[in-house]
Amino acid sequence: MDVPLYLRPRVESPLASLLGAAPFLHSLVDALGSPLNVLLPEAVAENARRFRSVYRRHRLAGRVYFAHKANRSSALVRRLAAEDPAAVGVDVASLEELRHALSCGFTGDRIMATGPKDPEFLWLAARVGATVNLDSPGELEQLAGLVRRYGLGRVDALVRLSGFESAAGRGGAGTRLLARRSRFGIPVRDARALVPALERHADAVELTGVAYHLDTTGVEEKVRALEQCVLFMDECRARGLTPRAVDIGGGFGVGYVADAGEWERWTTALSEAVLGGRPPLTWRGHGYGLRNEGGTVRGTAALYPGHRPTAGPGYLDELLSLPAPVLGRPPATLLLEHLHDLYIEPGRSLVDQCGLSLARVLEVRPTGEDSGQYLVRLGMNAGDVSLEEHGVLVDPLLVPRGEPEKAEGGEPEKGDGEPVGVFLAGNLCLEADLITRRLVFLPRLPRTGDLLAFANTAGYAMDFHAHHAQRQPVARTVAVEQEGGSWRWCLDEEYWPITHPGGMSA
Ligand SMILES: *Cc1c(COP(=O)(O)O)cnc(C)c1O
């Protein structure tokens, strides 16, 4: 038997109490099938409030825009639409997301349109008075053209910058600066050249701010980018433009694994296994990007940092507090001095602890080879819970059918079986359809009919990669709410943030 290497999830209330409601979860899957996504709309509103409290602590004004792409749900978007309009907006990255946000109750003035846009998306965004986050000089021309041609009102626009310099490679010659390449936005070195176009189109498009979104966990890099936005805004103001908001995008992160030690032990063991110093931790010795080159581990593990000491609102707090490299003052101070608003676009972190994905255990069998390991086949596939796709490694929780087999305190009772290593396989006839490519340790061997609950999947994991291959069902999504001691549920599309007889309340 391998020593169990757990990566147990961080679960907080109310998600923790939902996970404890085994009969309720089983009745949902019995009725609606496996896989099933369960969302907690109250939790997303609570997260928005936590981000807002960071604003308050730094005395900053501005909005929290939910990056819709993290989850397709209507319940989450409707719940956020019910929050203070001055405090909470939504960031949409496609025509359909824009239509959805409008239908969920967001007025145009609370919507930010990001990403590269097709003409229909641009037109509708301009028509409803959304703020357009301009991705390129061409988009500015296109937007100005649409406004004039169709007699639309002047559109608020941000310019998205990219290609900020970042410290890299501490070589002998000091710190080298590299620009992180991005497909999106306007390289900061080309931004000045955009000013004449902004002036020329000022009757149709009003520059209201400057934006970035960096796909990194590096907080210093983001501080530097924020400062460069403020400096560019100073230049714009000197030219008579009036930008007043800095949009620092998303990427505040989520801590998936509860315990730092478990994360540390697992990643260390992965390196040891890659070097052959211990049995593989993964299906067919998959290395998550690491390889053995003559006895040395090479490559970078393509893993999301599973345990994070600071994430979400705490990360925003840190970002606002670190000194900026040129002006020497923290971003919060720079924003206050300039009277700039702060916009953020959290996706993953705004839906932290907002949901889980359930799958029924269909089959349990030994992998053979006398390894003591098992293959557990689930009523879902890798597209239904794309944690691996995003490099997120975290254990599912066992939700037993029937009587709980565990005593109070979580220790297995005698005869309840031992911790066991399993590979989780999906419902496709495809070798690659593994829910996890690593050996997952569970406190006991699951039985057919048990459920596995993947906690904290609302950000990108539950529906971003879901598909209809082999005509397997795509998960239904339900919204749940605790009322007194019991749980109530409705289909995601039936959820509205109002109280009415038989309905759920906000
Ligand atoms: C994806 C995206 C976000 C959200 O990023 P998270 O990492 O989920 O917070 C925000 N803004 C833009 C422009 C994005 O593309």
The ligand as an SDF file (V2000), in Angstrom:
LIG
                    3D

 15 15  0  0  0  0  0  0  0  0999 V2000
  -10.1730   35.4690  -18.2340 C   0  0  0  0  0  0  0  0  0  0  0  0
  -10.1830   36.9250  -17.9810 C   0  0  0  0  0  0  0  0  0  0  0  0
  -10.4760   37.4080  -16.7000 C   0  0  0  0  0  0  0  0  0  0  0  0
  -10.6960   36.5060  -15.5070 C   0  0  0  0  0  0  0  0  0  0  0  0
   -9.5260   35.8830  -15.1030 O   0  0  0  0  0  0  0  0  0  0  0  0
   -9.5110   34.9790  -13.7700 P   0  0  0  0  0  0  0  0  0  0  0  0
   -8.1610   34.4020  -13.7600 O   0  0  0  0  0  0  0  0  0  0  0  0
  -10.5870   33.9800  -13.9140 O   0  0  0  0  0  0  0  0  0  0  0  0
   -9.7620   35.9080  -12.6350 O   0  0  0  0  0  0  0  0  0  0  0  0
  -10.5580   38.7750  -16.5260 C   0  0  0  0  0  0  0  0  0  0  0  0
  -10.3480   39.6310  -17.5550 N   0  0  0  0  0  0  0  0  0  0  0  0
  -10.0410   39.2090  -18.7990 C   0  0  0  0  0  0  0  0  0  0  0  0
   -9.8210   40.1930  -19.8690 C   0  0  0  0  0  0  0  0  0  0  0  0
   -9.9520   37.8400  -19.0450 C   0  0  0  0  0  0  0  0  0  0  0  0
   -9.6350   37.4190  -20.2790 O   0  0  0  0  0  0  0  0  0  0  0  0
  1  2  1  0
  2  3  1  0
  2 14  2  0
  3  4  1  0
  3 10  2  0
  4  5  1  0
  5  6  1  0
  6  7  2  0
  6  8  1  0
  6  9  1  0
 10 11  1  0
 11 12  2  0
 12 13  1  0
 12 14  1  0
 14 15  1  0
M  END
$$$$
